[in-house]
Amino acid sequence: MSKVDHKSFVDKCLGGEALLEDIETYIADWHSGTGQQRLSEFLGMTQKEYASWVRDPHILASLIMARTQKRALDEIIEEEG
């Protein structure tokens, strides 16, 4: 991942430029960076999305689906229930 690239992980997933498995690389890049962004912002998640992902990392695909369908993450999770 290029340091001058300003697209977030979520944006890149939505654009087909990143895979869900790439999140670990983005987190490592955030840890090695000197920016003042929170990890949630760096990844391109809202605070609610980030909190949900921290509680259950397996919802990452649901998060991307919710963004793609322009629906609430809670709706997608409930349907998948």
N, C-alpha and C positions, 0 to 999 in steps of 0.2 A: 504494500500500500504506500502510495506516495505521500510524503509529508506535506506537499503543497495542495493535495487534493482535499477539498473542503466538504465533500459529500459525506454524509453520515453512513453508518453501517445499514440502518434501516432504508435510507434512500437508495443505497447500492443494491440491497436485496430487492427492492421494488423495481429497480431498473434492470435486474438480471445481471448485475455486475459483481455480486457477492453471493455466497452460499451461507446458509444458516451456520454451518460449521466454522465459518470464518470469524465468528464473533470473538473467539479466543485471541485471534491475532489483533483485532481491534482493541480489546481490553489490554493486551500487552503494549500496544502502541500508546494507549492512553497513560498507562503507568510510566512509560519511558518519556513521555512528553512533559513540557513545562507550561502548558496552557492552564488557564484558570477555569475551564469548563468542568462541570460535573460530568461524571461518567454517563449519566442518563442523557445529557445534552450531546455529548460526544457520539454516543450510539444512535442518537436521533429519536429517543423515546420520550414520551411525556412522563411526568412523575408517576402517574397512575400505572402506565404501562411498565415502567421500570420496577415499581414496587411489586407488581404482579409477576414479572419475570424473576425477580430476586426470590420471591416465595416459591416459584415453580419454573425453573429454567426450561422445562419441556413445552411451555406455552409459546415459545418463540415463533413457531410456524403459525400458530393461531393469531399472534400479534401481526405478522406480515399479512395474513389473510384478511384480518379486520381492516388493515390499512388499504389493501387492494380493493376490497369491497366497500370501503368508506362506511364501515359499521363500527359499533362499539365492541371493544375486546370482550367485555362481559357477555355480550350476545353470542359471539362466536364460541366462547368457552362453554356457555350454557347449552348451546346446540350440540356441541361435541360430547358433553357430559356423559 
